Amino acid sequence: MKTPGSHLQDEAAARLTAVQETGLTVRRLQDDALRSALPALAQLRIRVFSEYPYLYDGDLDYESRYIERFAAAAGALIVAVFDGPRLVGAATAAPLATQLAEIVEPWHAGDLPIEQVCYLGESVLLAEYRGRGVGHLFFDLREQHARGLPEMRWTSFCAVERAANDPRRPADHRPLDGFWSRRGYRPLAGVRASLDWREIGDRDETPHSLRLWLRALR
């Protein structure tokens, strides 16, 4: 007899196999492996987040410090995808209570205990590797990780909001709202986070509104 949630593990295992059959390698990064991958992780984040809708003008030193801090949190997970030796994707998760105040603070306006929420920090993948199931796999692995953490009952993430008529929006841009909804996530009504960053072409940082998405773990 299968235990509750075992079908989800089966789905994750099947998806992992399918991704690996495309020639990619999936690994958890920690200790020496994480330290050696830090420069590539920082560059990957900057490259992917420079695209619409984030338009982030990143800094390698800041990114490296951010990743190190994230990885040092109790219960943190960093998963990476490689094409040979090349890092092409990464995803992170950690208990919400360990995150920046700007991320944690909006939850005080909600009705969920912060200590029961696992925060999915980011999921970044180079454009040429999208469409192979890696995005789904990143969610599978992080949700599976969250189920193994004591107290966790929910997973959540933030996504930047842009106007539908934003002139910088590429013609081929595909919002991920439908993908997230199919994964069981719903936007948390009336709750927003705000983070400052410098956009490409700007001199100074500006505040950005991020919508919080949430799902219950099964």
N, CA, C and O of each residue as an XYZ file, in Angstrom:
872
protein
N       0.849     -1.193      0.000
C       0.000      0.000      0.000
C       0.888      1.248      0.000
O       1.864      1.335      0.745
N       0.530      2.199     -0.844
C       1.309      3.434     -0.913
C       0.911      4.376      0.216
O      -0.256      4.458      0.600
N       1.892      5.070      0.729
C       1.637      6.034      1.790
C       1.127      7.332      1.196
O       1.342      7.584      0.010
N       0.443      8.182      2.001
C      -0.005      9.474      1.496
C       1.171     10.282      0.954
O       2.215     10.397      1.596
N       0.982     10.831     -0.225
C       2.027     11.637     -0.839
C       3.012     10.836     -1.672
O       3.859     11.415     -2.352
N       2.914      9.482     -1.628
C       3.884      8.688     -2.380
C       3.720      8.874     -3.878
O       4.694      8.765     -4.624
N       2.494      9.156     -4.335
C       2.304      9.387     -5.774
C       3.028     10.648     -6.216
O       3.485     10.741     -7.355
N       3.134     11.631     -5.302
C       3.876     12.847     -5.627
C       5.365     12.545     -5.754
O       6.042     13.100     -6.619
N       5.874     11.669     -4.897
C       7.272     11.267     -4.996
C       7.516     10.518     -6.295
O       8.555     10.691     -6.931
N       6.556      9.685     -6.690
C       6.682      8.954     -7.950
C       6.717      9.917     -9.130
O       7.511      9.747    -10.055
N       5.853     10.930     -9.093
C       5.831     11.919    -10.167
C       7.154     12.671    -10.239
O       7.685     12.905    -11.325
N       7.683     13.048     -9.080
C       8.956     13.770     -9.042
C      10.084     12.901     -9.579
O      10.938     13.380    -10.325
N      10.091     11.622     -9.201
C      11.134     10.714     -9.672
C      11.055     10.535    -11.185
O      12.079     10.508    -11.867
N       9.835     10.411    -11.705
C       9.659     10.255    -13.149
C      10.108     11.508    -13.886
O      10.723     11.425    -14.949
N       9.798     12.665    -13.320
C      10.193     13.924    -13.961
C      11.714     14.091    -13.914
O      12.318     14.563    -14.877
N      12.327     13.706    -12.804
C      13.784     13.769    -12.700
C      14.435     12.889    -13.768
O      15.392     13.304    -14.421
N      13.917     11.687    -13.939
C      14.453     10.788    -14.961
C      14.310     11.389    -16.347
O      15.233     11.320    -17.159
N      13.148     11.981    -16.620
C      12.908     12.579    -17.934
C      13.876     13.723    -18.211
O      14.380     13.860    -19.326
N      14.133     14.540    -17.201
C      15.073     15.653    -17.372
C      16.485     15.124    -17.602
O      17.206     15.624    -18.466
N      16.877     14.121    -16.835
C      18.216     13.556    -16.987
C      18.400     12.910    -18.354
O      19.506     12.894    -18.893
N      17.325     12.380    -18.909
C      17.411     11.753    -20.230
C      17.645     12.767    -21.342
O      18.004     12.392    -22.458
N      17.443     14.049    -21.046
C      17.760     15.086    -22.036
C      19.241     15.463    -21.998
O      19.687     16.318    -22.763
N      20.003     14.823    -21.107
C      21.432     15.088    -21.014
C      21.826     16.025    -19.894
O      23.000     16.370    -19.760
N      20.862     16.447    -19.082
C      21.148     17.362    -17.979
C      21.395     16.589    -16.685
O      20.899     15.476    -16.510
N      22.162     17.191    -15.788
C      22.448     16.610    -14.482
C      21.864     17.502    -13.399
O      22.024     18.722    -13.441
N      21.188     16.899    -12.430
C      20.561     17.643    -11.334
C      21.278     17.292    -10.036
O      21.412     16.119     -9.689
N      21.740     18.318     -9.322
C      22.483     18.073     -8.084
C      22.087     19.077     -7.008
O      21.764     20.230     -7.295
N      22.120     18.612     -5.772
C      21.996     19.535     -4.643
C      23.372     20.131     -4.365
O      24.376     19.418     -4.351
N      23.409     21.440     -4.145
C      24.673     22.122     -3.880
C      24.804     22.434     -2.395
O      23.921     23.047     -1.797
N      25.910     22.005     -1.814
C      26.206     22.327     -0.427
C      27.710     22.195     -0.192
O      28.415     21.554     -0.972
N      28.186     22.796      0.869
C      29.584     22.719      1.275
C      30.518     23.131      0.127
O      30.336     24.195     -0.464
N      31.520     22.289     -0.192
C      32.508     22.655     -1.207
C      31.874     22.841     -2.582
O      32.269     23.730     -3.336
N      30.894     22.006     -2.907
C      30.240     22.117     -4.215
C      29.545     23.463     -4.357
O      29.569     24.070     -5.428
N      28.930     23.926     -3.280
C      28.273     25.230     -3.315
C      29.297     26.349     -3.442
O      29.126     27.269     -4.242
N      30.359     26.267     -2.652
C      31.370     27.326     -2.698
C      31.994     27.449     -4.090
O      32.215     28.559     -4.576
N      32.274     26.327     -4.721
C      32.886     26.387     -6.047
C      31.909     26.877     -7.106
O      32.322     27.405     -8.138
N      30.608     26.703     -6.852
C      29.593     27.112     -7.829
C      29.109     28.542     -7.627
O      28.354     29.056     -8.451
N      29.533     29.196     -6.539
C      29.015     30.532     -6.219
C      29.149     31.536     -7.361
O      28.168     32.210     -7.674
N      30.314     31.672     -8.001
C      30.406     32.646     -9.096
C      29.422     32.358    -10.226
O      28.795     33.274    -10.759
N      29.290     31.078    -10.592
C      28.365     30.723    -11.671
C      26.916     30.942    -11.256
O      26.094     31.363    -12.070
N      26.595     30.656     -9.982
C      25.239     30.896     -9.488
C      24.903     32.378     -9.535
O      23.816     32.765     -9.966
N      25.839     33.200     -9.092
C      25.612     34.648     -9.106
C      25.407     35.150    -10.530
O      24.506     35.950    -10.781
N      26.228     34.691    -11.454
C      26.095     35.106    -12.847
C      24.776     34.640    -13.449
O      24.145     35.361    -14.221
N      24.364     33.421    -13.085
C      23.097     32.888    -13.591
C      21.922     33.734    -13.120
O      21.049     34.087    -13.913
N      21.899     34.060    -11.833
C      20.815     34.885    -11.302
C      20.759     36.239    -12.007
O      19.684     36.705    -12.385
N      21.913     36.859    -12.179
C      21.946     38.168    -12.830
C      21.443     38.067    -14.266
O      20.674     38.910    -14.725
N      21.881     37.037    -14.962
C      21.485     36.896    -16.371
C      19.982     36.677    -16.516
O      19.331     37.347    -17.317
N      19.427     35.740    -15.742
C      18.001     35.426    -15.880
C      17.137     36.577    -15.382
O      16.136     36.915    -16.013
N      17.511     37.182    -14.256
C      16.695     38.268    -13.718
C      16.871     39.582    -14.476
O      16.142     40.541    -14.225
N      17.824     39.633    -15.393
C      17.922     40.820    -16.253
C      16.814     40.840    -17.303
O      16.532     41.879    -17.900
N      16.189     39.684    -17.520
C      15.105     39.580    -18.487
C      13.821     40.176    -17.902
O      13.689     40.319    -16.687
N      12.885     40.518    -18.779
C      11.559     40.929    -18.340
C      10.905     39.726    -17.661
O      11.055     38.610    -18.159
N      10.191     39.897    -16.552
C       9.686     41.152    -15.993
C      10.567     41.800    -14.912
O      10.210     42.865    -14.407
N      11.707     41.191    -14.540
C      12.483     41.763    -13.432
C      13.384     42.907    -13.880
O      13.486     43.919    -13.186
N      14.039     42.760    -15.031
C      14.901     43.824    -15.573
C      15.956     44.249    -14.556
O      16.286     45.429    -14.437
N      16.472     43.280    -13.837
C      17.372     43.505    -12.702
C      18.801     43.752    -13.171
O      19.357     42.967    -13.939
N      19.381     44.835    -12.708
C      20.780     45.154    -12.995
C      21.598     44.723    -11.786
O      21.798     45.502    -10.854
N      22.069     43.485    -11.804
C      22.646     42.887    -10.614
C      24.126     43.131    -10.434
O      24.813     43.639    -11.320
N      24.596     42.753     -9.255
C      25.988     42.935     -8.850
C      26.520     41.586     -8.356
O      25.902     40.954     -7.500
N      27.659     41.146     -8.890
C      28.185     39.823     -8.569
C      28.501     39.654     -7.086
O      28.199     38.610     -6.507
N      29.095     40.651     -6.473
C      29.432     40.544     -5.052
C      28.176     40.413     -4.201
O      28.110     39.576     -3.301
N      27.175     41.250     -4.494
C      25.929     41.167     -3.729
C      25.282     39.801     -3.915
O      24.828     39.190     -2.947
N      25.238     39.321     -5.150
C      24.591     38.041     -5.435
C      25.288     36.897     -4.706
O      24.627     36.014     -4.160
N      26.605     36.911     -4.695
C      27.346     35.854     -3.999
C      27.047     35.869     -2.505
O      26.854     34.818     -1.894
N      27.007     37.066     -1.917
C      26.686     37.173     -0.484
C      25.267     36.707     -0.206
O      25.014     36.040      0.797
N      24.335     37.058     -1.099
C      22.939     36.649     -0.922
C      22.821     35.126     -0.936
O      22.146     34.542     -0.088
N      23.476     34.493     -1.896
C      23.390     33.035     -2.007
C      24.017     32.363     -0.788
O      23.470     31.394     -0.262
N      25.162     32.873     -0.340
C      25.815     32.309      0.848
C      24.911     32.430      2.069
O      24.789     31.489      2.853
N      24.283     33.580      2.225
C      23.387     33.786      3.362
C      22.199     32.835      3.277
O      21.811     32.232      4.278
N      21.625     32.698      2.094
C      20.476     31.819      1.909
C      20.863     30.381      2.257
O      20.137     29.689      2.970
N      22.007     29.944      1.747
C      22.439     28.566      1.958
C      22.742     28.270      3.419
O      22.625     27.125      3.856
N      23.130     29.292      4.178
C      23.493     29.096      5.583
C      22.279     28.927      6.488
O      22.423     28.504      7.635
N      21.093     29.246      5.995
C      19.884     29.141      6.812
C      19.566     27.681      7.113
O      19.723     26.814      6.253
N      19.123     27.417      8.327
C      18.720     26.060      8.692
C      17.554     25.620      7.812
O      16.567     26.343      7.673
N      17.670     24.442      7.225
C      16.601     23.923      6.387
C      16.633     24.403      4.953
O      15.678     24.182      4.209
N      17.725     25.063      4.541
C      17.806     25.598      3.179
C      18.146     24.508      2.169
O      18.796     23.513      2.491
N      17.690     24.724      0.948
C      17.968     23.816     -0.169
C      18.371     24.640     -1.381
O      17.710     25.624     -1.715
N      19.461     24.240     -2.045
C      19.834     24.814     -3.336
C      20.055     23.654     -4.298
O      20.927     22.811     -4.087
N      19.261     23.624     -5.346
C      19.342     22.585     -6.371
C      19.827     23.227     -7.659
O      19.388     24.319     -8.018
N      20.732     22.550     -8.353
C      21.285     23.105     -9.587
C      21.181     22.100    -10.722
O      21.182     20.888    -10.503
N      21.091     22.623    -11.934
C      21.057     21.803    -13.147
C      22.275     22.152    -13.990
O      22.582     23.323    -14.210
N      22.963     21.114    -14.457
C      24.171     21.294    -15.255
C      24.009     20.637    -16.618
O      23.398     19.578    -16.753
N      24.568     21.290    -17.611
C      24.744     20.687    -18.928
C      26.242     20.457    -19.075
O      26.984     21.371    -19.436
N      26.685     19.232    -18.795
C      28.114     18.993    -18.665
C      28.618     19.760    -17.461
O      28.022     19.659    -16.389
N      29.702     20.532    -17.595
C      30.195     21.316    -16.460
C      29.495     22.658    -16.304
O      29.743     23.376    -15.335
N      28.628     23.005    -17.241
C      28.020     24.341    -17.267
C      26.758     24.394    -16.412
O      25.842     23.592    -16.596
N      26.715     25.337    -15.483
C      25.516     25.565    -14.676
C      24.480     26.303    -15.512
O      24.747     27.399    -16.006
N      23.296     25.709    -15.675
C      22.276     26.316    -16.540
C      20.982     26.641    -15.803
O      20.110     27.313    -16.355
N      20.844     26.173    -14.558
C      19.625     26.449    -13.808
C      19.822     26.197    -12.327
O      20.705     25.436    -11.929
N      18.997     26.837    -11.510
C      19.074     26.642    -10.059
C      17.757     27.041     -9.417
O      17.010     27.862     -9.950
N      17.485     26.443     -8.264
C      16.280     26.769     -7.506
C      16.589     26.650     -6.023
O      17.444     25.860     -5.622
N      15.892     27.437     -5.211
C      16.171     27.479     -3.778
C      14.891     27.393     -2.957
O      13.800     27.713     -3.429
N      15.059     26.951     -1.714
C      13.950     26.916     -0.754
C      14.528     26.982      0.647
O      15.641     26.516      0.891
N      13.769     27.561      1.564
C      14.174     27.641      2.972
C      12.957     28.060      3.792
O      12.025     28.654      3.249
N      12.953     27.763      5.081
C      11.857     28.230      5.926
C      11.691     29.747      5.819
O      12.672     30.490      5.847
N      10.462     30.189      5.699
C      10.180     31.611      5.540
C      10.781     32.443      6.668
O      11.250     33.558      6.438
N      10.768     31.910      7.873
C      11.254     32.665      9.033
C      12.727     33.034      8.926
O      13.191     33.908      9.658
N      13.479     32.387      8.026
C      14.909     32.668      7.888
C      15.197     33.748      6.849
O      16.357     34.095      6.628
N      14.164     34.280      6.211
C      14.370     35.165      5.072
C      14.457     36.642      5.466
O      14.280     37.010      6.627
N      14.737     37.476      4.455
C      14.845     38.914      4.666
C      13.558     39.472      5.264
O      12.467     38.963      5.007
N      13.703     40.519      6.060
C      12.538     41.131      6.699
C      11.519     41.597      5.670
O      10.315     41.532      5.917
N      11.990     42.066      4.516
C      11.066     42.546      3.476
C      10.170     41.434      2.948
O       9.060     41.691      2.483
N      10.655     40.195      3.022
C       9.856     39.049      2.586
C       8.951     38.557      3.706
O       7.798     38.197      3.470
N       9.477     38.542      4.924
C       8.725     37.995      6.059
C       7.616     38.933      6.516
O       6.517     38.483      6.841
N       7.897     40.235      6.542
C       6.975     41.205      7.126
C       5.556     41.144      6.560
O       4.610     41.201      7.345
N       5.352     41.032      5.244
C       3.977     41.023      4.723
C       3.125     39.889      5.269
O       1.899     39.992      5.295
N       3.764     38.802      5.708
C       2.993     37.676      6.213
C       2.301     37.986      7.530
O       1.346     37.306      7.907
N       2.770     38.995      8.224
C       2.106     39.364      9.476
C       0.698     39.884      9.215
O      -0.146     39.880     10.110
N       0.448     40.332      7.988
C      -0.894     40.790      7.627
C      -1.798     39.633      7.232
O      -3.009     39.808      7.104
N      -1.220     38.455      7.039
C      -2.006     37.287      6.667
C      -2.462     36.513      7.884
O      -2.348     36.982      9.017
N      -2.979     35.323      7.637
C      -3.554     34.533      8.722
C      -2.850     33.183      8.849
O      -3.436     32.217      9.338
N      -1.579     33.118      8.404
C      -0.844     31.861      8.443
C       0.388     31.999      9.338
O       1.072     33.021      9.293
N       0.671     30.991     10.138
C       1.869     31.042     10.980
C       3.124     31.005     10.108
O       3.288     30.097      9.293
N       3.998     31.978     10.276
C       5.212     32.067      9.468
C       6.056     30.804      9.600
O       6.678     30.368      8.631
N       6.079     30.221     10.784
C       6.934     29.052     11.009
C       6.441     27.809     10.264
O       7.132     26.790     10.242
N       5.257     27.883      9.654
C       4.730     26.746      8.896
C       4.846     26.935      7.384
O       4.304     26.140      6.616
N       5.547     27.980      6.958
C       5.659     28.287      5.530
C       7.094     28.077      5.059
O       8.034     28.590      5.666
N       7.258     27.323      3.982
C       8.552     27.170      3.331
C       8.584     28.106      2.122
O       7.719     28.047      1.249
N       9.581     28.953      2.094
C       9.690     29.971      1.043
C      10.533     29.458     -0.118
O      11.659     29.000      0.074
N       9.980     29.539     -1.320
C      10.692     29.145     -2.529
C      11.353     30.392     -3.098
O      10.700     31.230     -3.719
N      12.646     30.500     -2.880
C      13.339     31.753     -3.147
C      13.388     32.151     -4.593
O      12.991     33.266     -4.933
N      13.862     31.280     -5.462
C      13.933     31.605     -6.879
C      14.044     30.318     -7.674
O      14.427     29.270     -7.154
N      13.705     30.425     -8.928
C      13.836     29.328     -9.877
C      14.317     29.958    -11.172
O      13.543     30.611    -11.871
N      15.592     29.766    -11.496
C      16.183     30.433    -12.654
C      16.749     29.390    -13.611
O      17.416     28.441    -13.197
N      16.473     29.583    -14.890
C      16.884     28.628    -15.915
C      17.142     29.389    -17.204
O      16.322     30.207    -17.622
N      18.276     29.122    -17.832
C      18.582     29.786    -19.092
C      17.511     29.479    -20.131
O      16.971     28.374    -20.179
N      17.216     30.465    -20.953
C      16.093     30.373    -21.884
C      16.168     29.152    -22.785
O      15.145     28.528    -23.067
N      17.358     28.805    -23.237
C      17.490     27.703    -24.194
C      17.230     26.335    -23.571
O      17.154     25.338    -24.289
N      17.095     26.272    -22.249
C      16.827     25.002    -21.578
C      15.387     24.899    -21.071
O      15.023     23.914    -20.428
N      14.591     25.890    -21.352
C      13.197     25.855    -20.918
C      12.377     24.951    -21.842
O      12.735     24.728    -22.998
N      11.274     24.442    -21.304
C      10.428     23.556    -22.084
C      10.814     22.091    -21.988
O      10.288     21.265    -22.734
N      11.724     21.753    -21.080
C      12.157     20.363    -20.901
C      11.627     19.747    -19.606
O      11.976     18.616    -19.270
N      10.795     20.478    -18.889
C      10.270     19.969    -17.629
C      11.077     20.355    -16.408
O      10.767     19.917    -15.300
N      12.115     21.174    -16.591
C      12.961     21.551    -15.452
C      12.199     22.423    -14.464
O      12.371     22.282    -13.253
N      11.358     23.323    -14.966
C      10.585     24.184    -14.077
C       9.696     23.379    -13.150
O       9.636     23.654    -11.951
N       8.997     22.378    -13.699
C       8.173     21.497    -12.864
C       9.047     20.740    -11.865
O       8.687     20.603    -10.696
N      10.194     20.252    -12.333
C      11.080     19.498    -11.450
C      11.565     20.355    -10.284
O      11.638     19.879     -9.151
N      11.891     21.602    -10.555
C      12.318     22.497     -9.477
C      11.239     22.603     -8.399
O      11.548     22.577     -7.208
N       9.977     22.723     -8.812
C       8.897     22.777     -7.825
C       8.758     21.435     -7.113
O       8.586     21.401     -5.895
N       8.831     20.326     -7.855
C       8.741     18.996     -7.240
C       9.766     18.840     -6.121
O       9.428     18.445     -5.005
N      11.014     19.153     -6.434
C      12.097     18.925     -5.477
C      11.985     19.833     -4.260
O      12.271     19.412     -3.139
N      11.575     21.066     -4.476
C      11.469     21.993     -3.347
C      10.266     21.667     -2.471
O      10.349     21.760     -1.247
N       9.157     21.288     -3.084
C       7.994     20.895     -2.287
C       8.278     19.610     -1.513
O       7.859     19.460     -0.365
N       8.993     18.686     -2.155
C       9.393     17.454     -1.475
C      10.294     17.773     -0.283
O      10.155     17.183      0.789
N      11.210     18.706     -0.482
C      12.092     19.142      0.611
C      11.277     19.750      1.750
O      11.535     19.471      2.921
N      10.299     20.578      1.406
C       9.478     21.232      2.429
C       8.701     20.212      3.255
O       8.535     20.383      4.462
N       8.225     19.151      2.603
C       7.481     18.123      3.340
C       8.360     17.418      4.367
O       7.860     16.872      5.351
N       9.656     17.432      4.137
C      10.571     16.787      5.072
C      11.006     17.670      6.222
O      11.721     17.215      7.115
N      10.585     18.928      6.217
C      10.946     19.852      7.293
C       9.851     19.867      8.357
O       8.672     19.978      8.019
N      10.209     19.759      9.619
C       9.202     19.804     10.678
C       8.393     21.100     10.616
O       8.930     22.167     10.320
N       7.130     20.990     10.891
C       6.227     22.142     11.006
C       5.696     22.662      9.664
O       4.673     23.347      9.645
N       6.361     22.357      8.543
C       5.962     22.985      7.285
C       4.611     22.457      6.796
O       4.385     21.250      6.707
N       3.725     23.404      6.483
C       2.394     23.068      5.976
C       2.087     23.767      4.655
O       1.108     23.437      3.985
N       2.928     24.734      4.281
C       2.658     25.540      3.093
C       3.967     25.814      2.350
O       5.046     25.805      2.942
N       3.850     26.056      1.055
C       4.971     26.609      0.289
C       4.504     27.906     -0.355
O       3.329     28.071     -0.683
N       5.454     28.823     -0.529
C       5.097     30.142     -1.039
C       6.269     30.734     -1.808
O       7.417     30.329     -1.627
N       5.962     31.696     -2.664
C       7.002     32.458     -3.354
C       6.452     33.830     -3.703
O       5.252     34.075     -3.582
N       7.327     34.720     -4.134
C       6.948     36.064     -4.569
C       7.226     36.213     -6.058
O       8.166     35.614     -6.581
N       6.415     37.007     -6.735
C       6.629     37.297     -8.154
C       6.339     38.766     -8.405
O       5.336     39.299     -7.929
N       7.221     39.421     -9.156
C       7.067     40.850     -9.412
C       5.817     41.106    -10.249
O       5.451     40.304    -11.109
N       5.178     42.227     -9.983
C       3.988     42.628    -10.735
C       4.360     43.714    -11.740
O       5.068     44.664    -11.408
N       3.880     43.565    -12.961
C       4.069     44.572    -13.999
C       2.720     44.884    -14.635
O       1.833     44.033    -14.694
N       2.581     46.117    -15.110
C       1.345     46.512    -15.784
C       1.186     45.715    -17.075
O       2.165     45.413    -17.756
N      -0.054     45.381    -17.399
C      -0.317     44.600    -18.610
C       0.138     45.326    -19.867
O       0.483     44.696    -20.866
N       0.138     46.659    -19.812
C       0.528     47.454    -20.983
C       1.955     47.999    -20.869
O       2.295     48.977    -21.534
N       2.784     47.381    -20.038
C       4.172     47.826    -19.886
C       4.856     47.801    -21.257
O       4.926     46.742    -21.881
N       5.357     48.929    -21.733
C       5.948     48.979    -23.079
C       7.223     48.152    -23.212
O       7.662     47.875    -24.328
N       7.820     47.755    -22.093
C       9.047     46.952    -22.144
C       8.766     45.465    -22.276
O       9.687     44.666    -22.447
N       7.509     45.098    -22.198
C       7.139     43.682    -22.260
C       7.390     43.125    -23.663
O       6.823     43.639    -24.628
N       8.223     42.090    -23.805
C       8.481     41.507    -25.127
C       7.219     40.881    -25.716
O       6.351     40.405    -24.986
N       7.132     40.888    -27.017
C       5.950     40.348    -27.690
C       5.758     38.864    -27.390
O       4.629     38.376    -27.366
N       6.858     38.145    -27.161
C       6.761     36.705    -26.926
C       6.765     36.341    -25.439
O       6.904     35.171    -25.085
N       6.614     37.345    -24.572
C       6.628     37.061    -23.131
C       5.401     36.260    -22.728
O       4.277     36.596    -23.100
N       5.627     35.194    -21.961
C       4.532     34.344    -21.483
C       4.487     34.401    -19.959
O       5.370     33.855    -19.298
N       3.474     35.052    -19.395
C       3.355     35.079    -17.930
C       3.252     33.662    -17.368
O       2.728     32.762    -18.025
N       3.751     33.472    -16.160
C       3.779     32.143    -15.551
C       2.595     31.876    -14.630
O       2.549     30.838    -13.969
N       1.644     32.793    -14.578
C       0.504     32.626    -13.673
C      -0.217     31.294    -13.899
O      -0.576     30.612    -12.939
N      -0.426     30.928    -15.149
C      -1.116     29.679    -15.452
C      -0.327     28.466    -14.985
O      -0.898     27.514    -14.453
N       0.971     28.501    -15.181
C       1.847     27.411    -14.727
C       1.767     27.270    -13.214
O       1.611     26.165    -12.694
N       1.872     28.388    -12.515
C       1.810     28.335    -11.054
C       0.445     27.840    -10.578
O       0.363     27.074     -9.618
N      -0.614     28.269    -11.239
C      -1.957     27.829    -10.851
C      -2.107     26.323    -11.038
O      -2.717     25.647    -10.209
N      -1.553     25.803    -12.120
C      -1.630     24.357    -12.350
C      -0.826     23.576    -11.318
O      -1.090     22.398    -11.077
N       0.148     24.233    -10.716
C       0.907     23.601     -9.643
C       0.168     23.688     -8.306
O       0.659     23.181     -7.298
N      -0.990     24.316     -8.289
C      -1.775     24.419     -7.069
C      -1.587     25.692     -6.281
O      -2.084     25.801     -5.161
N      -0.874     26.667     -6.845
C      -0.631     27.932     -6.145
C      -1.723     28.941     -6.456
O      -2.286     28.966     -7.551
N      -2.008     29.777     -5.456
C      -2.983     30.849     -5.608
C      -2.395     32.135     -5.022
O      -1.705     32.088     -4.004
N      -2.662     33.274     -5.652
C      -2.165     34.535     -5.080
C      -2.861     34.832     -3.758
O      -4.060     34.599     -3.608
N      -2.107     35.339     -2.821
C      -2.644     35.668     -1.503
C      -3.281     37.049     -1.581
O      -2.589     38.048     -1.773
N      -4.577     37.101     -1.435
C      -5.324     38.340     -1.650
C      -4.907     39.428     -0.668
O      -4.803     39.199      0.537
N      -4.674     40.614     -1.214
C      -4.439     41.787     -0.389
C      -3.084     41.874      0.279
O      -2.865     42.760      1.105
N      -2.165     40.974     -0.057
C      -0.848     40.973      0.585
C       0.229     41.136     -0.484
O       0.241     40.403     -1.473
N       1.119     42.082     -0.290
C       2.209     42.334     -1.221
C       3.513     42.498     -0.445
O       3.521     42.966      0.694
N       4.605     42.108     -1.076
C       5.938     42.427     -0.568
C       6.513     43.542     -1.428
O       6.048     43.774     -2.544
N       7.510     44.224     -0.916
C       8.171     45.286     -1.680
C       9.682     45.127     -1.547
O      10.219     45.077     -0.440
N      10.356     45.050     -2.685
C      11.811     44.946     -2.706
C      12.384     46.021     -3.620
O      11.808     46.347     -4.658
N      13.515     46.561     -3.218
C      14.188     47.576     -4.030
C      15.291     46.933     -4.867
O      16.063     46.118     -4.362
N      15.364     47.299     -6.140
C      16.523     46.950     -6.960
C      16.651     47.946     -8.098
O      15.707     48.656     -8.443
N      17.837     47.977     -8.667
C      18.089     48.869     -9.798
C      17.762     48.139    -11.094
O      18.234     47.029    -11.339
N      16.946     48.786    -11.916
C      16.628     48.208    -13.213
C      17.690     48.603    -14.239
O      18.377     49.613    -14.084
N      17.808     47.806    -15.268
C      18.763     48.075    -16.339
C      18.469     49.448    -16.946
O      17.340     49.744    -17.337
N      19.509     50.272    -17.015
C      19.359     51.614    -17.567
C      19.095     52.684    -16.533
O      19.143     53.873    -16.848
N      18.812     52.279    -15.278
C      18.559     53.245    -14.211
C      19.825     53.480    -13.385
O      20.740     52.657    -13.374
N      19.854     54.619    -12.695
C      20.991     54.940    -11.823
C      20.757     54.472    -10.393
O      21.698     54.103     -9.690
N      19.498     54.491     -9.969
C      19.187     54.213     -8.567
C      18.220     53.045     -8.440
O      17.532     52.672     -9.391
N      18.187     52.482     -7.242
C      17.210     51.444     -6.936
C      15.823     52.059     -6.788
O      15.686     53.205     -6.360
N      14.804     51.293     -7.142
C      13.415     51.720     -6.982
C      12.616     50.569     -6.370
O      12.975     49.406     -6.555
N      11.534     50.877     -5.642
C      10.729     49.811     -5.041
C       9.902     49.066     -6.087
O       9.442     49.652     -7.067
N       9.723     47.774     -5.863
C       8.936     46.934     -6.758
C       7.943     46.119     -5.930
O       8.289     45.566     -4.886
N       6.714     46.056     -6.414
C       5.674     45.285     -5.743
C       5.734     43.830     -6.195
O       5.809     43.538     -7.389
N       5.699     42.928     -5.226
C       5.714     41.497     -5.521
C       4.484     40.842     -4.914
O       4.141     41.072     -3.755
N       3.839     40.033     -5.712
C       2.654     39.319     -5.253
C       3.075     38.006     -4.601
O       3.988     37.336     -5.083
N       2.419     37.643     -3.518
C       2.723     36.404     -2.809
C       1.789     35.296     -3.277
O       0.571     35.471     -3.330
N       2.378     34.156     -3.614
C       1.627     32.976     -4.039
C       1.803     31.874     -2.994
O       2.859     31.760     -2.371
N       0.759     31.067     -2.811
C       0.734     30.114     -1.705
C       0.026     28.830     -2.120
O      -0.920     28.854     -2.907
N       0.499     27.708     -1.577
C      -0.240     26.450     -1.714
C      -0.045     25.615     -0.457
O       0.969     25.725      0.232
N      -1.029     24.786     -0.177
C      -0.932     23.876      0.962
C      -0.184     22.621      0.534
O      -0.417     22.089     -0.551
N       0.712     22.157      1.389
C       1.412     20.908      1.116
C       0.477     19.742      1.373
O      -0.337     19.766      2.296
N       0.609     18.726      0.545
C      -0.208     17.527      0.732
C       0.649     16.378      1.237
O       0.142     15.278      1.457
